[in-house]
Amino acid sequence: MDALEALLTRHTVPPAKMGPPGPDDAALGRILEAGAAAPDHGQLRPWRFLVVRGAGLARLGDLFAACVLRHAPDASAAEIEKQRTAPSRASVIVVVAARIDPTHPKIPEVEQIAAVAAAMQNMLLAAHALGFAAKWATGKQAYDAGVKAGLGLGEDDRLLGFLYLGSYAADHEAPPRGGVDGVVSEWPPPATG
């Protein structure tokens, strides 16, 4: 699959439509390499990739369930269980975080976060090009201090999301894209009149 085809055909696959197998070590290595090839102003390499698989998926589920209880102590047992089992829907999850240098004299925090977001997009594209289903997920878990601490991330780190990876277990048609109508304009506007 060429790069342009990967860009234009990539789509999010809900974890409920994923199944095994996930990427093997060689394919996962390529996906992670694609992430590390993202644009990176100042070559700070602000991304951190935590690979979660096997028993780690259940431990991540425990972090998600604890997050629900912190934010909604009266959450139903069904909601807690849903969050606890959510990570097990994927074969592999890559937790993507930004290790921020808030005092960098030249590169603002927003550019460091943008580099990590580009890394995550690169990984989505690589997974798609290799034939895997993928989803970038966030939710309350991505913004929860307890989840960050449980993953070993620092206070200044930003958790950008969870990259769910697996194989296509069910057909999933890409939703129609809006194209570029209404989001592209010339600047400065052409003179009228």
URRADA-V704368 format. One record per residue. N is the residue number from 1. PSI is psi in whole degrees, 0 to 359 (NA if undefined). Layout:
n:psi
N:PSI
N:PSI
//
This chain:
n:psi
1:128
2:168
3:316
4:320
5:319
6:318
7:317
8:345
9:352
10:139
11:157
12:136
13:119
14:140
15:333
16:340
17:15
18:157
19:182
20:161
21:156
22:184
23:138
24:180
25:322
26:314
27:319
28:321
29:319
30:320
31:316
32:322
33:320
34:320
35:316
36:354
37:8
38:157
39:140
40:90
41:123
42:3
43:47
44:337
45:60
46:355
47:149
48:129
49:118
50:116
51:124
52:124
53:172
54:228
55:338
56:331
57:320
58:320
59:322
60:321
61:322
62:320
63:318
64:317
65:319
66:325
67:315
68:314
69:327
70:322
71:335
72:78
73:338
74:17
75:147
76:157
77:326
78:319
79:319
80:316
81:323
82:315
83:324
84:323
85:353
86:313
87:333
88:354
89:343
90:157
91:325
92:142
93:133
94:117
95:126
96:122
97:157
98:123
99:101
100:140
101:91
102:347
103:12
104:131
105:343
106:328
107:109
108:160
109:319
110:325
111:327
112:318
113:320
114:322
115:320
116:323
117:320
118:323
119:318
120:318
121:318
122:319
123:322
124:315
125:319
126:316
127:315
128:314
129:331
130:0
131:15
132:153
133:145
134:152
135:135
136:115
137:149
138:260
139:179
140:330
141:325
142:343
143:10
144:126
145:325
146:321
147:315
148:312
149:318
150:333
151:358
152:17
153:151
154:170
155:321
156:350
157:151
158:127
159:110
160:338
161:184
162:123
163:103
164:131
165:139
166:195
167:162
168:115
169:342
170:153
171:139
172:109
173:138
174:137
175:156
176:142
177:150
178:351
179:203
180:357
181:132
182:353
183:359
184:134
185:163
186:144
187:133
188:156
189:145
190:145
191:141
192:150
193:NA
//
